[in-house]
Amino acid sequence: MKQDGPIVIMGFGRSGTTWVSDIVSKSLGKIILFEPFHPAVFEYADYFCYRTVDTPKWSEILKEHTKAAVSKKLKNRWLLRNHLNSPLEEISEDHLDYVWSNVSVAGLKTIRQNFNIEWWHNEMGARILFVIRHPLAVISSITQRSRFFYEFGWDFHWTHFLNRTLGDLEFAQKVKYIAQGCDLYEQKIAFMWSVTHIAALNSTNWLGIIPIYYEDLYSDPFGGASECLKLIGEEKTIHPSYLFTPSMLTMKTAHPFLSAGSYQKLPKAFWKDRLKSQEINRINEVIQELMQHDERFNRMMIERNYIYRP
């Protein structure tokens, strides 16, 4: 069934969701809202963090909040964070009102709804792009951003991820021992990354949603961007600024102009000299343990060559 609801761009944090939303937004000439389930915008952000929608009450709350954001009834400046090239606190209310009155909203991007893919598809008719990036690139990027888990604190994120997510997944009891063996911060992120993708891959496969891989987009920017648009039913020409000049000033993943053929060599550069060989090996141990518990996740890791040996 062809979906005609809002565009929803999902993925684990630091996987390229902001870059993809930037490309889609500029290509369509419409706004992709920035993280509408962040606590800066959503009073129930705590409840929905790592939780699946499991009751009519919470389904309705999520639906009403989404409708308010997409219809521009909710005009929180945070939602424009990826579209304004000045710090949000420096922008006047008059200017924000002017922007809101002249833009159309196509959808949203979120790193907080990865366990609700089926809900978004079935209840909102969402056109979903799920972005996946090499785990070592994700982990090294997060470790470079000391405030990544700042909104609730790291202890909240780790504890609630285990309590909420594992409680909702069928293989929960089988993998708790892996979490208990995670000592390094990097290992714990690897566990979160793996469990998130096990759940997401099973949902996207069930719904026939094709994931977007960051490395494919990076190695072939025009082809990858065109594929993103095709997956949401759009056929647009890609302007180079959409790929090489991201709009959000805090984004550091601008695609560089390099010599022909060099793109394929770049993925390792994202974690080279950031993660030590011992850290990489211990991260791999966690991921490989989890690979044994889900065939689809195991196949993706092998096909994408996502286990790197120092």
N, C-alpha and C positions, 0 to 999 in steps of 0.2 A: 504494500500500500504506500503510495506516495505521500510523504509528510509535507505539510504546508504551514507548520507552526513556526515559532521563533527559532533562529539559529542558536545552538548552544555548543560552545567550544569548551571541552573538558580535558583534563589530564592531571597528572601528579605535578606538584609545584616544581618550577624550574625546568619544565619539559618543552617550553616553547609555545604555550597557549597564548601568551600576550603577543608574540610575533605573528602567530596565525590569525588572531583576532584583528591585528593591525592590517594585515593583508586583506582579509575579508571585508573589513569596514571600509577601507579606502577603495577597494574594487567596486563595492556596491554603492558607495556614496552615502552610507548610513552608519549609524553608531552601533558598535558592539559594546554594551555596558560592561564596566569593569567590576568584577567581583561583587555582585549584588547581595551575596550571602555572608559578606564580611561583617564583623561586629560594628563597623563604622556605619553600616546601613541597616542591618537586620537584627532586631532585638532577640530573635531566637537562634542566633548564630551558634551559641554554645550547644543548644539541644541538637541541632542538625549536624554538628561536626562529627564526621565519621559514622553517621547513623543512617540507616535506610528508612524511608517513609513506610510506616507500618500500621497507621491508623487513619480513618477518615478525617479525624480532627486535624492531624498534622499535615495530611495531604492538602486540606483546604487552606491551611495557613501558608504553606509553601506556594500554592497556586495563586492565592490572592496577592501575596507579596510580589510574585513574578509579574502578574498582570499589572500591578501598580507601577512597577519599574518600567516595563516595556511600553506602557501607555503614556509614560511621562507624568503620571500623577505623583510619583515619587521623584522629586528633583533634587536628589542629594548630590553634591559636588563630587563625592567619591566616585560615582558612577562614570564621570567624565575623565577620570584620572589618566587614561591612555590617549586622550584626544586633545589635551591642552598642554602647550609647551612652557608652562610656568607653574611654579609650586601652587597647589590648590589654595593654600591659605592666603596667597597674594592676589587672588582673583576676586574682583568685586561681585556682589550679588547682581548688580545691574547687567554686568557682562555675562554672567551665568544664565540669567533669565533670557537674555538675547540669544545665547547659544541654544538653550532648550526650545525656544520658540521657532527656531529655524532648522532643526535637525529632525531626521526620522530615525527610529530605532529598529534595527534588524534582529537583535537578539542580545546575547550575553556570553561572557566567558567566565569560567569558574574552576577553581581547583578544590572546591568544597562539596561537590555533588557527584563524585566518582562512583559512589555506591548506590546511586539512584538513576542509573541510565535507563532502566526499563520503565521507571515512573515517568521520566521525561518523554520518552518515546510514546508511551501509551496514554498518559493523561494530558500532555501538552502538545502532542503531535510534533515534537521538536525535531529539527534537522540537526543531527548531532555530528560533530567532528571530535573524535577522541585522539589526542596527540600522545605519542610514546617516544621517549628519548632514552638513549643508553644510560643504564643505571649509574655508571661511574661518573658520567657527565653531570647527572642530576645531583648525585651525592657531593661531588666536589663543589658544585655551584652553591648548594645549600650551606656547606661548611664555610664558604667564603662570606656568607651573609648572616652575621651574628643575630640579626633581628628577624630572621625568617619565621620563627615560631612565637614572635613576641606577643601576638594579640591575646593569647591565653597562657603562654609560658610553655616551655618544653615539657615539664612534668605533666601538665594537663594533656598535651597532645599524645605523648607516649602512653600514659595510663588509659586515657579514653579511647585511643585507637585499639588497644588490646581488649578493653572491656566491652566496647560497642561493636567493633567490626568483627572480631573473632566470634562473638556471641551470635552474629547474624549469618555466618558462613557455615556451610555443611561440614567442611573439613576442619573446623575450629579446634576440636579436641586433639586432632592429629598433629597440629603444628604449634601448639602452645609451648612445647618443650624447646622449640627452636628459638622462640622469643626469650625464654628464660636463659638461654645460653648466649644472648647478645650482650656483650660487655661494652664494646666501643660505641660511641655516638654514631659512627658511620655504619656499624652493623645494624643498629636499630632503624636507621633510615632505610637501609637495604631491605630489612624485614617489612617495613611499611610500604616501600615501593613494590615489593614482590606481591604481597597480599592484595594491594590495591589493583594491580594488573591481573592477578588471577581472577578477581571478581569482575573487573571490567571486560576482560577478554571473553569470559563466558557470557556476559550480557550482550556485548556487541556481536558475538558470533550468533547467538540466539535470534537477534533482531536483524541480522544481515548488514550490520554497520561495519564499514571497512576503516580500520584505524589509519591515522596519518603518522608516519615515522619522521621524526625530526631530521635524521641523517639523510633521508631521501630529499626532503625539502632543502636541506643545506647543500647537498651535492648537485641538485638540479633545481635551482630556485624557481625558474619560470614553469617548468613542468610540474613541480610539486605544488606550486600555488594554483596552477590551473586545475590540478586534480582535486585540491581542496574545494574549489568552487563547483566543480562538476558534482562532487559528492553531496552538495546541498542544493543541487538543481539549478546552478547558475553558470552561464557561459559568458565570461568577460575577458577582455584583453588585460594583461598584467603590465602595469607601469613599473619601470625599474625602481622608482623611489619607494614603492610599496615593499620591496624586498631589501633594499640596501640602505634605506634611511628610515628606521623606525621612528614613530612619532613621540614615544614616551621617553623623556630625557633620562630617566633612571635605567632604561633598558640597555644592557651592554652586549647584546647579541646581534648587533648590526652585521650583516653579511659583508665581508670584505671583498674587494676586487683583487683576484689573484690570478696567477698564470694558469693557462689552460691545463686541465687534468689534475690540478692540485687539490680540488675539493675533496676527492676521495680520501686523502691522507689526513684530513683535519679532525675527525672525531676524537682521536686520542689526545689532541692538543688541549681539549677542554679539561682533562684531568692530569695531564703530564705535569710533573713537578708540583702537584698539589696533593696527590695521594701517594703515600709511600708503598713500596712493594708489599710489605707486611700487611698494611691496611687493605690493599686490594685483595690479597689472598684471603683475609678473614671475611671481607665482604662477599667474595665468591663462595665461601663455605656456606654462608647463610642462604644465598640465592639458590645454590645447587641443592641444598636440603629441601627447599620449597619446590624446586622443579620436580622432585620425585613425587609430589603430592597432587600435581595437576598436569595432565597430558597436554592440554592446549598451551599452557604457560611454558612448559618444557619445550614444546615444538617451536614456539616463538623465539625463545632464548637461543636455541640452536640455529634456527634459520637466519636470525638477525646477527649471529655471532656476537652476542651480548656478554659472553664470559671472556674477559680479556686476561691473558696470562702475561705478567710482567717479564 
